[in-house]
């Protein structure tokens, strides 16, 4: 077989133009599959980086959007609802309540708009939010309703350009009522999943219930799953439970970052598979071209086939010779396609400023498929060569 491979290389060298044209379809097909799969994986990774790796075990429950003509059925997010969730839904690790309000924060003559969120103790850590300067809230801050605040990085930069905001006192105007707060922390710039910290600020829900809205219901319920891979199932269970509780679909809005990422990744993977399927058509077209070239080759080399058979070569030997030659073309085309595909993937992802992700699985699959195409489409010409009568082959020449 090795001798057949060397003979195939010599034949390719004698017919360079024909060989290059035969290789093009295989090279383009293999490179296309690699580029498409690599871009799909790169896009999926970019989506995950955009949402961040933290907070993927969180599921949020908020007020839903009711359809026109349907009576509004709402759920009060009070302590009774929290107890009901723990008692009826499995897979829950922790439940936090939070409230949102818009306001303006000011320090001296400088002010900035900020979306303020009142949270319970431990929620910031559970979401993976990082306090770059100062500290986070503790249990005492929430229980006592202390007037302490944590600022997002953009808000802190607006109020304290010199970066010395921790320990300073600022004014938060909410519902036209001013409140003085001590800045105890500043968030780091980060991708934080379901929380947008850069342009926001955080206070304790204890203070919110004490000074802004006594004994409030939560505007949003944050449910933490026992693990991030259980978040999608938990979101489905919560949505079903709330629907059964109200008897109305859409009474609440259940969201999970993990579910969103899974859905987007699934769509991306499906598109990549569809486009890869289209790209493999060029491999099949290239295989047809190889079969055509091999038929021409068999016709041109009838004398060689006749001589080998006259000297005692068996049909299997002749068949193997041309199968190796056909597979060698796709072997070289597969290697060249892999190199070209990797180079194009790196260039495209560099231009798009994305992390470079090479799908080595697609490289392997495309390479094996290209060799299979060579063997499959070379089988008919090889069988034709094996069946030639040496007398007819020599007389024809």
C-alpha positions in Angstrom: 0.0 0.0 0.0 2.9 2.3 0.8 4.3 1.7 -2.7 0.8 2.5 -4.2 0.9 5.8 -2.2 4.3 6.7 -3.7 3.1 5.8 -7.1 0.1 8.0 -6.6 2.3 11.0 -5.6 4.4 10.5 -8.8 1.2 10.5 -10.8 0.0 13.7 -9.1 3.3 15.3 -10.0 2.9 14.4 -13.6 -0.6 15.9 -13.7 -0.3 18.9 -11.5 -3.1 21.0 -13.0 -5.6 18.1 -12.9 -4.6 17.3 -9.3 -5.0 20.9 -8.1 -8.4 21.2 -9.7 -9.4 17.9 -8.0 -8.2 19.1 -4.6 -10.1 22.4 -4.7 -13.6 21.0 -3.9 -12.2 19.0 -1.0 -10.1 21.9 0.4 -13.1 24.4 0.2 -15.5 21.9 1.8 -13.2 21.0 4.7 -12.2 24.6 5.3 -15.8 25.7 5.3 -16.9 23.2 7.9 -14.0 24.2 10.2 -14.7 27.9 9.8 -18.4 27.6 10.4 -18.1 25.3 13.5 -15.3 27.5 15.0 -17.3 30.7 14.5 -20.3 29.0 16.1 -18.3 28.0 19.2 -16.7 31.4 19.3 -20.1 33.1 19.3 -21.4 30.8 22.0 -18.4 31.6 24.2 -18.9 35.4 23.5 -22.5 35.1 24.7 -21.4 33.3 27.9 -18.7 36.0 28.5 -21.3 38.7 27.9 -23.7 37.3 30.5 -20.9 36.4 32.8 -20.3 33.1 34.6 -21.8 34.3 37.9 -25.5 34.3 38.7 -26.3 31.4 36.3 -28.0 29.5 39.1 -30.4 32.4 39.7 -34.0 32.5 38.5 -36.1 35.7 38.7 -39.8 36.0 39.2 -41.5 39.3 38.4 -44.9 40.6 37.4 -46.0 39.3 34.0 -47.7 41.0 31.1 -51.4 40.3 30.9 -53.2 39.8 27.6 -55.9 42.3 26.6 -59.4 41.3 27.8 -58.1 38.9 30.4 -58.6 39.8 34.1 -55.4 40.6 35.9 -54.4 37.9 38.4 -51.4 38.9 40.4 -49.3 37.2 43.0 -48.2 39.1 46.1 -44.5 38.5 46.7 -44.7 38.5 50.4 -43.3 36.2 53.1 -46.1 33.7 52.6 -45.2 33.3 49.0 -41.6 32.6 50.0 -42.7 29.9 52.4 -44.9 28.4 49.7 -42.1 28.2 47.2 -39.8 26.4 49.7 -42.7 24.0 50.6 -43.8 23.1 47.1 -40.8 23.3 44.8 -37.7 21.2 45.1 -34.2 22.2 44.0 -34.3 25.6 45.8 -31.2 26.7 47.7 -32.2 30.2 48.7 -34.8 32.9 48.0 -34.1 36.6 48.0 -36.6 39.5 47.7 -35.6 42.8 46.2 -37.2 46.1 45.2 -36.2 48.6 42.5 -36.6 52.3 42.3 -35.2 55.1 40.2 -33.4 58.1 41.8 -30.7 60.6 41.7 -27.5 60.4 43.8 -25.5 63.6 44.6 -22.3 64.5 46.3 -21.7 68.2 46.7 -22.5 69.9 43.4 -22.2 66.6 41.4 -25.2 64.4 40.7 -26.0 61.4 38.6 -29.0 59.3 37.7 -28.9 55.8 39.1 -31.2 52.7 39.2 -31.3 51.8 42.9 -32.0 48.3 44.1 -32.9 47.2 47.6 -31.5 43.8 48.4 -31.4 41.4 51.3 -28.2 40.3 53.0 -26.1 37.7 51.1 -27.7 38.4 47.7 -24.7 40.4 46.4 -22.4 37.5 47.2 -24.8 34.9 45.7 -24.8 36.7 42.4 -21.0 36.8 42.3 -20.9 40.6 42.4 -17.5 41.9 43.4 -17.0 44.9 45.6 -13.7 46.4 44.5 -13.4 49.0 47.2 -14.8 48.8 50.7 -17.1 46.1 51.7 -20.6 44.6 51.1 -23.6 44.6 53.3 -23.7 42.3 56.4 -26.6 40.8 58.3 -26.7 43.8 60.7 -27.0 46.3 57.9 -30.0 44.6 56.6 -31.6 43.8 59.9 -31.1 47.4 61.3 -32.0 49.1 58.0 -28.8 51.2 58.1 -28.4 54.0 55.6 -25.4 52.6 53.8 -25.0 52.3 50.0 -22.8 50.5 47.5 -22.2 52.3 44.2 -21.7 51.0 40.7 -18.4 51.8 39.0 -19.8 54.4 36.6 -21.8 56.2 39.3 -18.8 56.2 41.6 -16.6 57.6 38.8 -19.1 60.4 38.2 -19.4 61.4 41.9 -15.8 60.7 42.9 -13.4 61.1 39.9 -10.4 60.7 42.2 -11.7 57.3 43.4 -12.0 58.2 47.1 -15.7 57.5 47.5 -15.7 54.9 50.3 -16.5 56.5 53.6 -18.1 59.6 52.0 -21.8 60.6 52.5 -24.0 61.1 49.5 -27.7 62.0 49.0 -30.2 59.7 47.3 -33.4 61.3 46.1 -36.1 58.7 45.7 -39.7 59.7 45.1 -38.7 63.3 45.7 -37.5 62.4 49.2 -33.8 62.9 50.0 -31.9 60.3 52.1 -28.3 60.5 53.3 -26.2 57.4 52.8 -22.7 56.4 53.7 -20.8 54.8 50.8 -19.4 51.5 52.1 -18.4 49.9 48.8 -17.9 50.4 45.1 -18.5 47.5 42.6 -15.8 46.4 40.2 -16.5 46.6 36.5 -17.7 43.1 35.5 -20.2 41.1 33.5 -22.7 40.2 36.2 -25.4 38.2 34.6 -28.8 39.4 35.6 -27.5 42.4 37.6 -26.4 45.6 36.0 -24.1 47.2 38.6 -22.2 49.8 36.6 -24.9 52.4 36.5 -26.7 51.4 39.6 -26.5 51.5 43.4 -27.6 49.1 46.1 -29.2 49.7 49.5 -30.4 47.2 52.0 -34.0 46.0 51.8 -34.2 46.6 55.6 -33.8 50.3 55.0 -36.3 50.2 52.1 -38.9 48.6 54.3 -38.1 50.9 57.2 -38.1 54.3 55.5 -39.4 54.1 51.9 -42.2 51.5 51.8 -43.1 49.9 55.2 -43.8 46.1 55.0 -43.5 46.1 51.2 -44.1 43.2 48.9 -41.1 42.5 46.7 -41.1 43.6 43.1 -38.8 40.8 42.1 -38.1 37.4 43.6 -34.7 35.8 43.1 -34.6 32.1 43.5 -31.2 30.3 43.7 -31.0 26.8 42.4 -28.9 24.2 44.1 -26.6 24.3 41.0 -26.5 26.2 37.7 -27.3 23.1 35.7 -30.6 22.8 37.6 -31.6 26.4 36.9 -33.5 25.6 33.7 -35.6 22.9 35.3 -36.2 25.2 38.3 -37.4 28.0 36.0 -39.9 25.6 34.4 -41.2 24.3 37.7 -41.6 27.9 39.0 -43.5 29.0 35.9 -45.8 26.0 36.2 -46.4 26.5 39.9 -47.3 30.2 39.4 -49.6 29.4 36.5 -51.4 26.8 38.6 -51.6 29.2 41.5 -53.3 32.0 39.5 -55.0 29.9 36.9 -53.7 32.4 34.3 -50.8 32.1 32.0 -48.6 35.2 31.9 -49.4 36.3 35.5 -45.7 36.2 36.3 -42.5 36.5 34.2 -39.9 33.8 35.0 -36.4 34.4 33.7 -33.2 32.4 34.0 -29.8 33.4 32.6 -28.9 29.8 32.2 -32.1 29.2 30.2 -31.4 32.2 27.9 -27.8 31.1 27.3 -29.0 27.5 26.6 -31.6 28.7 24.1 -29.2 31.1 22.3 -26.5 28.4 22.3 -28.9 25.9 20.9 -29.9 28.3 18.1 -26.3 29.0 17.3 -25.4 25.3 17.3 -28.4 24.5 15.0 -27.4 27.2 12.6 -23.8 26.0 12.6 -24.9 22.4 11.9 -27.2 23.5 9.1 -24.4 25.6 7.5 -21.9 22.8 8.0 -24.3 20.5 6.2 -24.4 22.9 3.3 -20.6 23.1 3.3 -20.4 19.3 3.1 -22.2 19.5 -0.3 -19.0 20.9 -1.7 -17.2 17.8 -0.4 -19.6 15.7 -2.3 -19.2 17.8 -5.4 -15.5 17.5 -5.0 -15.9 13.7 -4.6 -17.8 13.6 -7.9 -15.0 15.5 -9.5 -12.5 13.0 -8.2 -14.5 10.1 -9.6 -14.6 11.8 -13.0 -10.8 12.4 -12.8 -10.2 8.8 -11.7 -12.3 7.5 -14.6 -10.2 9.5 -17.0 -7.0 8.2 -15.3 -8.1 4.6 -15.7 -8.8 5.2 -19.3 -5.4 6.8 -19.9 -3.5 4.0 -18.0 -5.1 1.0 -19.7 -1.7 -0.2 -20.9 -0.2 0.0 -17.4 -3.2 -1.9 -16.0 -2.9 -4.5 -18.8 0.9 -5.0 -18.2 0.4 -5.4 -14.5 -2.3 -8.0 -15.0 -0.3 -9.8 -17.6 2.6 -10.0 -15.0 0.2 -11.6 -12.5 -1.3 -8.7 -10.6 -4.7 -9.7 -9.1 -7.9 -7.6 -9.4 -7.7 -6.7 -5.7 -4.2 -5.4 -6.2 -5.3 -3.2 -9.1 -8.4 -2.1 -7.1 -6.2 -1.2 -4.1 -3.8 0.8 -6.3 -6.6 3.2 -7.6 -8.4 3.4 -4.3 -5.1 4.5 -2.6 -4.6 7.1 -5.3 -8.2 8.4 -4.9 -7.9 8.5 -1.1 -4.5 10.2 -1.4 -6.1 13.1 -3.2 -8.7 13.7 -0.5 -6.1 13.0 2.2 -4.0 15.9 0.9 -7.1 18.0 0.3 -8.2 17.3 3.9 -4.9 18.4 5.3 -4.8 21.5 3.2 -8.4 22.3 4.1 -7.7 22.0 7.8 -4.7 24.4 7.5 -6.8 26.9 5.5 -9.8 26.5 7.8 -7.8 27.2 10.9 -6.1 30.2 9.3 -9.4 31.7 8.2 -11.0 31.1 11.6 -8.1 32.8 13.4 -8.3 35.8 10.9 -12.1 36.2 11.2 -12.1 35.9 15.0 -9.2 38.4 15.2 -11.1 40.9 13.1 -14.2 40.4 15.2 -12.2 40.8 18.4 -13.4 37.5 19.7 -11.7 34.7 21.6 -10.0 32.4 19.1 -11.8 29.0 19.3 -10.7 26.2 17.0 -13.1 23.3 16.7 -10.7 20.4 16.6 -13.7 18.0 16.7 -14.9 19.6 13.4 -11.3 19.3 12.0 -11.3 15.6 12.7 -14.8 15.0 11.4 -14.2 17.0 8.2 -10.9 15.2 7.6 -12.3 11.7 8.1 -15.3 12.6 5.9 -13.0 13.8 3.1 -11.0 10.6 3.1 -14.3 8.6 3.1 -15.4 10.7 0.1 -12.2 9.8 -1.7 -12.6 6.1 -1.0 -16.3 6.1 -1.9 -16.1 8.0 -5.1 -12.9 6.2 -6.1 -14.5 2.8 -5.7 -16.3 2.7 -9.0 -13.2 3.7 -11.1 -11.0 1.3 -9.1 -13.5 -1.6 -9.7 -13.6 -0.7 -13.4 -9.8 -0.9 -13.6 -9.8 -4.2 -11.7 -12.3 -5.8 -14.1 -10.3 -4.8 -17.3 -9.2 -7.7 -19.4 -5.4 -7.5 -19.9 -5.7 -8.6 -23.6 -8.3 -5.9 -24.3 -6.4 -3.3 -22.4 -3.1 -4.0 -24.3 -4.8 -4.3 -27.7 -6.7 -1.1 -27.1 -3.5 0.7 -26.5 
